């Protein structure tokens, strides 16, 4: 029997799904405190975790650990060098965010062109303050990163008659995209796009990949949207770009430091729509993750790890 240590409180229904699929081939054990967990850590071969900070010393107690399933997409809070050295498989939740994040992005784009943020503020201030609105029709939407969320967003945007372009590591045709560029085509995407949307994982290569040079290449009428990770963007350059009108505005769900400090100048920028890292959560999140985890768990139990999905390449960090 494969013992699974879980730091997340699974519902009875979710535990039942695991039991129905795996039977007595796997046992899930809830652990709240690694300091008090005792021998169960040494016995476990699998860790299912929602912890935002993972200490190497805790993982070292799991001497038989072979696989870690992270419930998030981001894996930068793990001691990656240690996991790689130990040959431990790490999988993430890539794709679980596809529905809710695509809905968030579409709603944000519509909010920008229809000036919803302006009218909400006017309503709260008790002001009748009509301003001209715009439309998505005919706009060019540029995605930096063309993974599951970008592809689902593109599918949802198709009925608005927009042009959709993207940048990814491998140049290939992608459904619902009009054009795909390699990373050397980033400048072209920035120059063409009315909306630039970042959806790349945070790695050594993508950290601060968007800075002064990139904002200078964007249209003055363009909006920049970050729903990836805060450190993908040079925040000081973004603040300068928005303040000085290099770009029209920004929609930000992620930041270099979270929660965003009270003294951050971002709070006072009228042409920034700010949300507190809420694009990904949904009441259906863990149910969707269970689909992925249970498939992977069965492959793991059967010794067929080649069938496991969302396996992190430690060299690429995604």
Buried (B, 14 or more C-beta within 10 A) or exposed (E): EBBBBBBBEBEEEBBEBBBEBBEEBBBBEBBEEBEEBEEBBEBBBBBBBBBEEBEEEBBEBBEEBBBBBBBBBBBBEBBBEEBBEBEBBBBBBBBBBBBBBBBBBBEBBEBBBBBBBBBEEBEEEEEEEEEEEEEBEEBBBBBBBBBBBBBBBBBBBEEBEBBBBBBBEEBEEBEBBEBBBEEEBBEBBBEBBBBBBBBBBBBEEBEEBBBBEBBEBBBEEBBBBBBBBBBBBBBEBBBBBBEEEBBBBBBBBBBBEEEBEEEBBBEEBEBBBBEEBEBBEBEEBBBBBBEBBBBBBBBBBEEEEEEBEBBBEBEEBB
